[in-house]
Amino acid sequence: FRFSNTNERILLFIGTLAGMGMGLATPANMLLFGDLTGAMIDFGSEIIYRIRSLFLKSALYQDIGWYDLNQTGDFASRMAE
């Protein structure tokens, strides 16, 4: 710093402030986008819950002979998918 002039010191100070600002902005962005992602998942989970409920209802109304033709694990794997 002994050989720097005033303009270079000002630029170093601005660079230091910008670096601190970016260091503070990164966690804030993580919190903001985390909340945004959570909101999108919550919005979509109602559609997913409805589809799964309808699928379960239709599966329960099926004839019991379905299990004679398919293996027991098929139902659980289809529900998971």
C-alpha positions in Angstrom: 0.0 0.0 0.0 3.0 2.3 0.4 3.4 2.7 -3.4 -0.4 3.2 -4.2 -1.8 6.5 -5.0 -5.2 8.0 -3.8 -7.2 6.6 -6.8 -5.9 3.1 -6.2 -6.8 3.3 -2.5 -10.3 4.4 -3.3 -10.7 1.5 -5.8 -9.4 -0.9 -3.2 -11.9 0.4 -0.7 -14.8 0.1 -3.2 -13.6 -3.4 -4.1 -13.6 -4.3 -0.4 -17.1 -3.0 0.2 -18.3 -4.8 -3.0 -16.8 -8.1 -1.7 -18.5 -7.7 1.7 -21.8 -6.9 -0.1 -21.5 -10.1 -2.2 -20.7 -12.0 1.0 -23.8 -10.8 2.6 -26.0 -11.2 -0.5 -25.2 -14.9 -1.0 -27.0 -16.1 2.2 -29.9 -13.7 1.5 -30.3 -15.2 -2.0 -30.2 -18.7 -0.5 -33.0 -17.8 1.9 -35.1 -16.0 -0.8 -34.8 -18.8 -3.3 -35.3 -21.5 -0.7 -38.6 -19.9 0.3 -39.6 -19.5 -3.4 -38.8 -23.2 -4.0 -40.8 -24.2 -1.0 -43.8 -22.1 -2.2 -43.7 -23.8 -5.6 -43.5 -27.3 -4.0 -46.4 -26.5 -1.7 -48.5 -25.3 -4.7 -47.7 -28.4 -6.6 -48.3 -30.8 -3.7 -52.0 -30.1 -3.7 -52.3 -31.2 -7.4 -50.0 -34.3 -6.5 -52.2 -35.2 -3.4 -55.3 -35.0 -5.5 -53.9 -37.3 -8.2 -52.8 -39.8 -5.7 -56.1 -39.7 -3.9 -58.0 -40.3 -7.1 -55.6 -43.1 -8.1 -56.1 -44.8 -4.7 -59.9 -44.4 -4.8 -60.0 -46.0 -8.3 -57.6 -48.8 -7.2 -59.8 -49.6 -4.2 -62.9 -49.8 -6.4 -61.2 -52.4 -8.7 -62.1 -56.1 -8.6 -60.1 -58.2 -6.1 -59.2 -60.5 -9.0 -56.6 -57.9 -10.0 -54.3 -59.5 -7.4 -54.7 -62.9 -9.0 -53.2 -61.5 -12.2 -50.5 -59.2 -10.7 -48.0 -59.5 -7.9 -48.6 -57.8 -4.5 -45.7 -55.4 -4.9 -47.1 -54.0 -8.2 -49.6 -51.9 -6.3 -47.1 -50.3 -4.0 -44.6 -49.6 -6.8 -47.3 -48.0 -8.9 -48.4 -45.8 -5.9 -44.8 -44.7 -5.3 -44.3 -43.8 -9.0 
